[in-house]
């Protein structure tokens, strides 16, 4: 959700949304890690969330319980959003908005799964919210790919060009279709 400290002018200040970042010997530290290390940890957590989310989505489409994959997906996706708020960035950014939406959607998924045990309409509510959380995580991944990978950056330097818009539209369409399939087919308890 945030930029690595080596590339962000905001990194010279201590702070972050929750004060998790501190300056130590001229370097920004987050949870005791350098900005670079924290960024790597954040990306790894995000990739685990996406990979485990794909496993969960596939299991739901197959109509079978995803087992422990569900816990891994939900935990890492929550952790991705929470750690994204810890980057020392001043002000509200689009990444913060996506992170807040993701956390709200994940709260619904968690309540449907653990609070209502997927009873009645809560099964569909869980599937829709879990797929939406996965889609948001992939959405951010696409944004990051267009920001960080030179071939994609050249295609859409401002992320308002057609290649970026097409990529995000395709991602949204794929998750909408897969989400509908999962709602129709997932009938078992998690």
N, C-alpha and C positions, 0 to 999 in steps of 0.2 A: 504494500500500500504506500510506502514512502520511498524516497530516493536514498541511495547509499550516502553516507556522510561525506565521502570524498568528492561528491558531485553537487552537493547542496549548500548554498550560501547560508541557509537557516541552521546548518549544523554547528556553527560557531557558538550558538547560544545553547544554554542548557534548558531543558524543559521538554516538551512533548505534551500531549494531551493530558497525561496523568502524572507527569513529573518523573517518569521512569528513566529518562536520560539525564546523565550528569556529565559535566566536563571534568576530565582528569588529565592533568599534564598536557593541556591543549588538545586532547582528543575527546570526542564525545563517547561516553560509555552508556550502554543500555543493558540493564540487568547484569552488570558486571562484564559485559562483552564490548569489544570495540565496535564501531559502526559497521565495519566490513564483516566481522564475524556475525553480528546480529542479523545483518542482511542475508547472509548465507543460511543461517538457521531459519529465518523467516521463509525464505524460498523453499528450503527442504520441507518444512512443515506444510507449506502450500501444495507442493508437488505430491506429498503423501496424501493430503486431503483430496486432491483431484484424482489420483490413482485409486484410492480406496472408495471414493465416491462413484467412480466408474464401475467398480466391482459391485457395489450396492445397487446401482441402477440396473446393471445387467441381471442381478439376482431378482430384483423386483419385476423386471420385464419377463423373466422366466417363471415368475409366480412362486418363488421359493424364498425362505427366510435367508437374509444375508449373514446372519450370525454375528460374530465378533467384528466383522467389517463395518457394521453400522456404528459401533462405538468408536472405532478408529476414525471413520469418516467424520462423524459429528465432532469429536474432540479436536481433531486437527483442523477442521474448518473453523471452529470457534477460535482456536489458538491463532490461526492465520489472521482472522479479523482483529483479534485483541492485540497481537503483536504489531499489526499495521498501525495502530494508534500510538505506538511507543516511539516511532521515528520522530526525531526533533524537527518538526515542520510547523511553522507558525501559521495560524489561520485555518479556516475550513477549506479543504480541497475536495475535488471530485472523489479521490480515493477514500476520504473520510466518510463521504455520503454513501458510497458503495459499501464500505465496511459497516456502517450503522444499519443499512438496509439488510445486509447479510446477517448481522447479529439478531435483528428482529425476526427475520425469516427462520433462523436457526432456533430461536426461542419457541416459535410456534411448532417447529418440528419436534423439539425435545418434549414440549408439553403433550403433543399428540401421541408420541411414542411412549413416554414414561408416565405422564399424568393421566392420560386417557386410554393407554394400552391399545391403541389403534381400534377402539370399539366404534362401531357404526360409522358415521361420517369422518371420524378422526383418522381412519386408514387413508382415505383420499387426501385429507388435509396434510397428513404426514408426507405422503408421496410427493404432493405438489410442492410443499415447502422444502423438502430434502432436495428435490431436483432443482428448484429455484436457487438454493444455496450453492449447489454444485455449478450451476450455470453462472452465477455471479463470480465464483472462484475462477472459472475458465475465462470469463469476460476480462477479469483483471490480468490473467495470464496473457491473453491476446494483446491487451493494452501494453503490457510490459514487453512483449515480443516486438511490437511495432516501435517501441521506444529504444530498445537495447540492441536489436539485431540489425546490422547495417543494411542488408538487402531489403528488409521490410521497412526500415527507417527511410530508405531512399524512395520507396513506393508511396509512403504517406508520412512526410516529415512533420505535418501538423496534426495528424490523425483526424483530419476532416476530409481527406481525399477518398475517392471511390474505393480503392482497394481495402482500406481500413473499414469503411462502412459495409462493404460486401462481406468481409470476414466476420464482423460482428453480427450481421444479419443471418449469415449461414449458421453460426454458432447458436444463436437464439432459436432459429427454425429447427435445428437438429434437436435441441433440448426440449422444445415444445412437443415435437413428434414423439420423442422417447418418453417424455413425461406422460403424455396421453396413453401410450402403450402401457407404461407402468401402472397408471391408475386403473386401467381396465383389467390387467392381469394379476396384480399383486393382491392376493386374497388371504395369505397366511400371516400368522403372528410373527413379529420380529424376534 
